[in-house]
Amino acid sequence: MDQQWYALPKKRGSYITLISVLVATAVSLSVGVSLILWGTGFTKTSLSLKQSHQAKALADACAEEALQQIQDSGSFTGSATVSLGQGSCSYTVTSLGAQDRLLTTSGTVGDAVRRIQISIDQVSPIVNVTSWQEVVSF
């Protein structure tokens, strides 16, 4: 009896190659999805930051408008809203007695809101600002 040895086909190498390709594809897909999500988050953050800067500029613009109103009429008190560009701002001037005034402004663009509070201790002959600060709320 002659024994013949037959070599079995090497299927094991094919499975290793297939699994390697599947793992590499899964890793590549994960990296791609992560980059897309990171880019989307970055875009949203960038938009929020831009709107926040625009809201601050609007709050400053309303503050300047209110200061001009006070300069034009030393007895000015009141409030107004101004629409500029893609947002709006509002201001309120309150008399605290004598020549003291409290000026509050807020600028809004999209979801971003920035607020400024200004203290004035003299309105005539010139407007004297003693404090100009950004605040979280009034």
C-alpha positions as a printed NumPy array, in Angstrom:
array([[  0.   ,   0.   ,   0.   ],
       [  1.392,   3.147,  -1.196],
       [  0.536,   6.103,   0.836],
       [ -0.014,   9.307,  -0.949],
       [  0.04 ,  12.545,   0.822],
       [ -2.068,  15.281,  -0.499],
       [ -1.508,  18.867,   0.526],
       [ -4.61 ,  20.575,   1.786],
       [ -5.324,  23.93 ,   0.233],
       [ -4.253,  26.831,   2.375],
       [ -7.545,  28.503,   3.096],
       [ -6.282,  29.919,   6.371],
       [ -4.304,  32.651,   4.569],
       [ -7.412,  33.762,   2.68 ],
       [ -9.362,  34.204,   5.899],
       [ -6.573,  36.229,   7.466],
       [ -6.448,  38.485,   4.426],
       [-10.229,  38.934,   4.436],
       [-10.314,  39.742,   8.158],
       [ -7.399,  42.168,   7.748],
       [ -9.218,  43.983,   4.941],
       [-12.414,  44.174,   7.024],
       [-10.551,  45.53 ,  10.059],
       [ -8.695,  48.101,   7.933],
       [-11.993,  49.204,   6.353],
       [-13.67 ,  49.54 ,   9.766],
       [-10.769,  51.621,  11.113],
       [-10.751,  53.852,   8.021],
       [-14.504,  54.326,   8.244],
       [-14.265,  55.222,  11.942],
       [-11.552,  57.785,  11.267],
       [-13.559,  59.277,   8.398],
       [-16.74 ,  59.593,  10.46 ],
       [-14.78 ,  61.111,  13.346],
       [-13.254,  63.731,  11.043],
       [-16.657,  64.623,   9.618],
       [-18.176,  65.   ,  13.094],
       [-15.187,  67.041,  14.29 ],
       [-15.525,  69.331,  11.266],
       [-19.239,  69.826,  11.921],
       [-18.587,  70.672,  15.58 ],
       [-15.813,  73.072,  14.568],
       [-18.151,  74.829,  12.13 ],
       [-20.842,  75.256,  14.799],
       [-18.295,  76.625,  17.269],
       [-16.942,  79.007,  14.656],
       [-20.438,  80.306,  13.862],
       [-21.229,  80.814,  17.567],
       [-17.977,  82.706,  18.062],
       [-18.674,  84.915,  15.052],
       [-22.198,  85.691,  16.289],
       [-20.832,  86.47 ,  19.759],
       [-18.351,  88.992,  18.323],
       [-21.097,  90.58 ,  16.22 ],
       [-23.39 ,  90.801,  19.262],
       [-20.602,  92.54 ,  21.222],
       [-20.104,  95.016,  18.381],
       [-23.859,  95.72 ,  18.354],
       [-23.904,  96.256,  22.126],
       [-21.009,  98.712,  21.739],
       [-22.82 , 100.474,  18.874],
       [-25.94 , 100.922,  21.01 ],
       [-23.81 , 102.218,  23.856],
       [-22.303, 104.826,  21.534],
       [-25.77 , 105.765,  20.253],
       [-27.042, 106.194,  23.829],
       [-23.993, 108.268,  24.788],
       [-24.672, 110.509,  21.789],
       [-28.29 , 110.916,  22.934],
       [-27.042, 111.892,  26.408],
       [-24.512, 114.315,  24.89 ],
       [-27.232, 115.922,  22.732],
       [-29.679, 116.215,  25.633],
       [-28.22 , 116.03 ,  29.13 ],
       [-31.625, 115.177,  30.569],
       [-32.132, 112.189,  28.255],
       [-33.5  , 109.027,  29.823],
       [-35.321, 106.239,  28.061],
       [-34.724, 103.283,  25.841],
       [-34.564, 102.323,  22.19 ],
       [-33.951,  99.341,  19.938],
       [-31.805,  99.482,  16.817],
       [-31.614,  96.86 ,  14.063],
       [-28.257,  96.6  ,  12.355],
       [-27.112,  93.923,   9.918],
       [-28.162,  90.456,  11.059],
       [-28.946,  91.44 ,  14.624],
       [-30.305,  94.091,  16.898],
       [-29.359,  95.96 ,  20.008],
       [-31.216,  97.853,  22.66 ],
       [-30.267, 100.363,  25.3  ],
       [-31.795, 101.893,  28.397],
       [-30.633, 105.081,  30.096],
       [-31.734, 105.49 ,  33.715],
       [-31.235, 108.599,  35.836],
       [-29.76 , 107.866,  39.263],
       [-30.137, 111.461,  40.478],
       [-28.212, 114.657,  39.767],
       [-26.048, 113.943,  36.714],
       [-25.533, 110.239,  37.421],
       [-26.809, 107.862,  34.773],
       [-26.821, 104.084,  34.327],
       [-26.687, 102.891,  30.743],
       [-27.394,  99.247,  29.904],
       [-27.113,  97.826,  26.404],
       [-27.494,  94.409,  24.87 ],
       [-26.649,  93.144,  21.404],
       [-28.226,  90.034,  19.918],
       [-27.212,  88.025,  16.856],
       [-28.768,  84.59 ,  16.472],
       [-28.492,  82.882,  19.849],
       [-25.619,  85.091,  21.021],
       [-26.403,  87.892,  23.49 ],
       [-23.798,  90.272,  24.906],
       [-24.563,  92.913,  27.573],
       [-22.755,  96.067,  28.651],
       [-23.338,  98.233,  31.701],
       [-21.996, 101.79 ,  31.762],
       [-21.927, 104.194,  34.697],
       [-21.874, 107.935,  34.08 ],
       [-21.272, 110.546,  36.799],
       [-21.463, 113.698,  34.698],
       [-23.451, 114.671,  31.596],
       [-22.628, 118.37 ,  31.295],
       [-20.525, 119.969,  29.896],
       [-19.125, 116.588,  28.804],
       [-20.288, 113.038,  29.394],
       [-17.939, 111.374,  31.883],
       [-17.975, 107.567,  31.835],
       [-16.726, 106.067,  35.101],
       [-17.27 , 102.408,  34.269],
       [-17.775, 100.415,  31.069],
       [-17.974,  96.678,  31.575],
       [-19.495,  93.619,  30.025],
       [-21.905,  91.82 ,  32.344],
       [-23.696,  88.48 ,  32.28 ],
       [-27.073,  89.947,  33.202],
       [-28.571,  93.214,  34.38 ]])
